């Protein structure tokens, strides 16, 4: 379970030096790069920062966020003229879809009718997000590698992650020393084995439920008689709310909402439920 607390990359570097005692001076650039690689390799969403970036689209493209790890969802913002207005909560947001047609990039360049039901779409590549419209504004929800105020990567504070990150750094150093014939193959294999074990432990630990509240929300989003086929249009809001179900217990008694009866009995436990004939 990921608590949300993180520690500085310097804590991991100090731990790797203290635990393994390598005769090797780790530069700040090496440590930062290795730990950024470590966080990227985990590919576990709950250890990433959830952010929203507002982007200005010009000539059908906009720069992607520098700390982007994975795009969660993208929307087009209409009715505004600047990013400041978007950040202040103005305009209307509409969800975009991933483009599936080969003429996606041509929508904003001519007036041809490429599809009878054209809606805004996007793709990504070359450091940009490419949209089906030429000018406008976007809001992008994405996962980012967590960083501190100076832009350096941070690591989850759980012991599993501390061990995994320290062993990842130690493995990078040991591999370099092994190539130089400065440590034996047996020692390198031990470090590599432990690195793989702690890495898997940290990833599996992060996949546990945060708490019973998260488990309840996931249960409510899955246990449904009628799937919500329009959830994308509402940005998947309220998927954690339970589905309201109505049953017809007996002929002639009418529809009775079990949820309403339960709520009524909870509010007044001494009262009895009655039905009209």
Backbone torsions as a table, in degrees:
resi	resn	phi	psi	omega
1	UNK	NA	129.7	-179.6
2	UNK	-92.3	122.5	-176.1
3	UNK	-83.7	-18.1	-177.2
4	UNK	98.4	-11.8	178.6
5	UNK	-81.7	143.8	179.8
6	UNK	-132.3	162.3	177.1
7	UNK	-125.1	160.6	-178.3
8	UNK	-69.7	154.7	176.8
9	UNK	-62.4	-27.4	-179.8
10	UNK	-64.6	-31.6	177.1
11	UNK	-62.6	-40.1	-179.9
12	UNK	-70.0	-42.5	179.1
13	UNK	-61.3	-45.1	178.7
14	UNK	-62.6	-39.2	-179.8
15	UNK	-66.6	-42.1	179.6
16	UNK	-62.9	-42.2	179.4
17	UNK	-67.3	-40.6	-177.4
18	UNK	-70.4	-41.9	-174.5
19	UNK	-76.7	-33.7	-173.0
20	UNK	-105.3	-21.1	175.4
21	UNK	61.2	36.1	178.9
22	UNK	-66.9	142.7	171.3
23	UNK	-86.0	68.9	-173.7
24	UNK	-152.2	127.5	178.1
25	UNK	-89.7	116.0	179.8
26	UNK	-86.9	121.3	176.2
27	UNK	-77.7	158.4	179.8
28	UNK	-61.6	-38.4	-179.7
29	UNK	-63.2	-42.0	178.6
30	UNK	-63.4	-47.0	-178.1
31	UNK	-61.8	-45.2	179.6
32	UNK	-63.4	-44.3	-178.7
33	UNK	-65.3	-43.1	-179.4
34	UNK	-65.0	-41.4	-179.1
35	UNK	-72.0	-32.6	173.7
36	UNK	-64.5	-40.1	175.8
37	UNK	-63.6	-40.4	179.5
38	UNK	-60.0	-47.0	-179.8
39	UNK	-66.3	-36.2	179.1
40	UNK	-68.6	-36.3	-179.6
41	UNK	-68.2	-29.1	-178.5
42	UNK	-64.5	-40.8	177.7
43	UNK	54.9	35.4	-179.9
44	UNK	-106.8	115.6	-173.2
45	UNK	-60.6	-35.5	-174.4
46	UNK	-70.9	-15.3	177.2
47	UNK	-92.6	-4.0	179.3
48	UNK	-93.2	157.5	174.3
49	UNK	-80.7	133.7	174.6
50	UNK	-90.1	117.8	-176.5
51	UNK	-128.3	164.3	173.6
52	UNK	-128.1	125.3	179.2
53	UNK	-113.0	137.7	175.2
54	UNK	-102.7	124.9	-172.5
55	UNK	-122.1	144.8	176.0
56	UNK	-99.2	121.6	-179.9
57	UNK	-90.5	127.0	177.2
58	UNK	-134.5	127.4	-178.9
59	UNK	56.7	36.9	173.8
60	UNK	81.0	12.9	179.5
61	UNK	-151.9	159.8	177.2
62	UNK	-145.3	150.8	178.9
63	UNK	-67.8	137.8	175.0
64	UNK	-77.2	152.5	177.0
65	UNK	-59.7	142.8	-175.1
66	UNK	-66.8	-28.4	-177.8
67	UNK	-101.7	21.2	-178.1
68	UNK	-64.3	130.7	171.8
69	UNK	-110.8	-46.6	179.0
70	UNK	-154.8	133.5	177.0
71	UNK	-77.2	131.6	176.8
72	UNK	-93.1	-53.8	178.8
73	UNK	-160.4	150.5	-179.2
74	UNK	-128.8	141.7	179.9
75	UNK	-132.0	155.2	173.2
76	UNK	-99.4	137.9	-179.8
77	UNK	-108.4	120.2	-177.6
78	UNK	-109.6	154.6	176.1
79	UNK	84.1	20.0	177.3
80	UNK	-131.0	164.3	-178.4
81	UNK	-124.5	0.4	-179.7
82	UNK	-154.7	161.1	176.8
83	UNK	-67.0	-30.2	178.8
84	UNK	-60.6	-40.1	177.7
85	UNK	-65.1	-38.2	178.4
86	UNK	-63.7	-43.8	-179.4
87	UNK	-68.2	-23.1	178.2
88	UNK	-87.6	3.5	175.8
89	UNK	86.7	18.0	179.3
90	UNK	-92.9	167.0	179.6
91	UNK	88.2	174.9	-180.0
92	UNK	-114.5	133.6	-177.6
93	UNK	-102.5	135.3	177.5
94	UNK	-132.6	132.9	-177.2
95	UNK	-68.0	141.3	175.4
96	UNK	-101.0	161.0	178.2
97	UNK	-116.6	155.6	175.3
98	UNK	-70.2	132.0	-175.8
99	UNK	-68.8	137.1	178.3
100	UNK	-119.3	-4.1	-177.2
101	UNK	-104.3	155.1	-175.4
102	UNK	-77.2	-14.3	-179.8
103	UNK	-102.8	22.6	-177.7
104	UNK	-55.0	-45.1	-175.9
105	UNK	-75.7	-0.4	-177.0
106	UNK	-100.8	-4.7	-175.2
107	UNK	-57.7	-41.2	-172.5
108	UNK	-92.6	2.6	-174.3
109	UNK	-103.5	-15.7	176.1
110	UNK	-152.0	178.3	-173.9
111	UNK	-101.6	12.9	-179.1
112	UNK	-68.9	150.3	178.4
113	UNK	-90.8	92.9	-178.1
114	UNK	-78.3	-22.3	177.9
115	UNK	-152.3	149.1	-177.8
116	UNK	-76.0	-19.5	179.3
117	UNK	-129.2	70.5	-176.4
118	UNK	-79.0	125.6	173.0
119	UNK	-129.2	159.6	-172.5
120	UNK	-66.2	134.2	178.8
121	UNK	-134.8	172.4	-179.6
122	UNK	-154.2	159.8	167.7
123	UNK	-138.3	170.4	179.1
124	UNK	-130.3	153.2	177.8
125	UNK	166.8	153.0	175.6
126	UNK	59.2	28.6	179.0
127	UNK	82.3	8.2	-178.4
128	UNK	-127.7	161.8	165.4
129	UNK	-108.1	124.4	-177.3
130	UNK	-101.9	126.1	-176.6
131	UNK	-109.4	163.9	179.2
132	UNK	-82.5	-4.4	176.1
133	UNK	-117.3	157.0	-172.5
134	UNK	-82.8	-47.0	-177.0
135	UNK	-125.8	143.2	177.3
136	UNK	158.8	-162.7	-175.5
137	UNK	-136.5	148.3	-178.4
138	UNK	-125.9	156.6	165.1
139	UNK	-126.2	127.0	-175.8
140	UNK	-121.9	120.4	170.8
141	UNK	-88.4	127.2	-175.3
142	UNK	-148.8	164.5	175.3
143	UNK	-99.5	133.8	-177.6
144	UNK	-126.9	150.3	173.7
145	UNK	-64.6	125.5	-177.0
146	UNK	-64.5	136.1	-179.3
147	UNK	-133.5	161.8	176.4
148	UNK	-90.4	-169.3	-176.8
149	UNK	-64.8	-22.7	-179.6
150	UNK	-93.9	2.1	179.4
151	UNK	87.4	6.1	179.5
152	UNK	-85.0	146.2	-177.6
153	UNK	-67.9	144.8	174.3
154	UNK	-115.4	159.5	-175.0
155	UNK	-120.1	141.7	175.2
156	UNK	-53.7	142.9	-170.8
157	UNK	-81.7	-6.1	178.7
158	UNK	-64.8	149.2	-176.0
159	UNK	-61.0	-34.0	178.9
160	UNK	-60.3	-41.1	-179.9
161	UNK	-73.6	-35.4	177.3
162	UNK	-62.4	-43.9	179.1
163	UNK	-66.4	-43.4	-178.2
164	UNK	-64.0	-43.0	-179.4
165	UNK	-67.3	-42.2	179.7
166	UNK	-64.3	-41.0	177.9
167	UNK	-69.3	-31.1	176.4
168	UNK	-64.8	-45.2	177.6
169	UNK	-64.8	-42.4	179.3
170	UNK	-62.6	-37.3	178.9
171	UNK	-65.6	-38.7	177.9
172	UNK	-62.6	-42.3	179.2
173	UNK	-68.6	-44.7	-177.5
174	UNK	-63.4	-36.2	179.0
175	UNK	-65.2	-39.6	178.5
176	UNK	-66.0	-40.7	178.6
177	UNK	-69.8	-35.1	179.3
178	UNK	-66.2	-39.6	177.3
179	UNK	-62.8	-32.9	178.3
180	UNK	-82.4	0.6	-176.7
181	UNK	62.9	32.9	179.1
182	UNK	-97.8	-11.9	170.1
183	UNK	-135.5	157.9	-177.2
184	UNK	-78.0	162.5	178.4
185	UNK	-64.8	-35.2	179.7
186	UNK	-62.6	-44.0	179.4
187	UNK	-66.3	-39.9	178.6
188	UNK	-64.4	-40.0	-179.9
189	UNK	-66.2	-35.5	177.5
190	UNK	-64.3	-45.0	179.2
191	UNK	-64.4	-41.1	179.0
192	UNK	-65.1	-40.7	178.0
193	UNK	-62.4	-47.3	-179.5
194	UNK	-65.3	-36.0	178.6
195	UNK	-60.9	-44.7	-180.0
196	UNK	-65.3	-37.7	-177.7
197	UNK	-67.9	-48.1	-178.3
198	UNK	-69.2	-33.1	177.7
199	UNK	-62.2	-48.8	178.9
200	UNK	-63.4	-37.4	179.0
201	UNK	-63.0	-43.7	-178.8
202	UNK	-64.6	-44.6	-179.0
203	UNK	-64.5	-44.1	179.4
204	UNK	-65.3	-36.5	178.4
205	UNK	-63.0	-37.3	-177.6
206	UNK	-73.4	-16.3	-178.2
207	UNK	-86.5	-2.9	177.1
208	UNK	-72.3	158.4	176.4
209	UNK	-61.8	143.2	174.2
210	UNK	-63.8	-44.2	-179.2
211	UNK	-169.1	-176.1	-178.9
212	UNK	-67.6	-24.8	179.0
213	UNK	-65.7	-43.2	177.9
214	UNK	-65.9	-40.7	178.6
215	UNK	-61.0	-39.5	178.8
216	UNK	-66.1	-41.5	179.7
217	UNK	-64.6	-42.5	178.9
218	UNK	-65.0	-40.9	178.7
219	UNK	-60.7	-44.0	-179.2
220	UNK	-67.5	-30.8	179.5
221	UNK	-76.2	-18.9	-177.0
222	UNK	-101.3	-42.7	-176.4
223	UNK	-80.3	89.9	-179.3
224	UNK	-138.8	135.7	175.7
225	UNK	-72.9	-41.4	-179.8
226	UNK	-114.5	113.1	179.2
227	UNK	-62.6	144.1	177.8
228	UNK	-86.3	95.5	-176.4
229	UNK	-78.1	-11.7	-179.4
230	UNK	-107.3	20.7	-176.2
231	UNK	-64.3	-32.3	-179.1
232	UNK	-63.5	-35.5	-178.3
233	UNK	-66.3	-24.8	179.2
234	UNK	-106.7	20.3	179.0
235	UNK	59.4	29.7	178.6
236	UNK	60.3	29.4	178.5
237	UNK	-73.1	147.7	175.3
238	UNK	62.1	21.7	174.4
239	UNK	-68.2	-16.9	-178.9
240	UNK	-82.5	-8.4	179.9
241	UNK	-80.3	139.1	-179.4
242	UNK	-68.9	149.0	177.7
243	UNK	-70.9	134.5	177.3
244	UNK	-85.3	123.2	-177.3
245	UNK	-117.7	140.2	179.4
246	UNK	-121.4	137.7	-177.6
247	UNK	-124.6	153.8	175.3
248	UNK	-109.0	94.5	-173.3
249	UNK	-67.6	-42.8	-177.1
250	UNK	-141.5	153.2	178.6
251	UNK	-66.6	133.0	176.2
252	UNK	88.7	-4.8	-178.4
253	UNK	-94.4	-10.0	-178.9
254	UNK	80.4	177.1	-179.8
255	UNK	-79.4	135.2	178.9
256	UNK	-124.4	125.1	177.8
257	UNK	-84.2	115.2	179.6
258	UNK	-63.9	-31.6	179.0
259	UNK	-66.8	-41.5	179.8
260	UNK	-66.4	-39.6	179.0
261	UNK	-64.9	-41.6	179.5
262	UNK	-63.6	-43.4	179.4
263	UNK	-63.9	-38.5	-179.6
264	UNK	-66.8	-41.8	-179.7
265	UNK	-69.1	-32.2	177.5
266	UNK	-67.4	-41.4	179.9
267	UNK	-68.7	-35.1	-178.5
268	UNK	-134.7	81.8	-173.8
269	UNK	-65.0	-19.0	-178.9
270	UNK	-84.4	-11.4	-178.3
271	UNK	-86.7	154.2	178.4
272	UNK	-108.8	145.4	179.5
273	UNK	-79.4	130.5	178.5
274	UNK	-126.7	153.5	179.3
275	UNK	-124.8	148.6	177.6
276	UNK	-80.1	141.5	178.3
277	UNK	-67.8	NA	NA
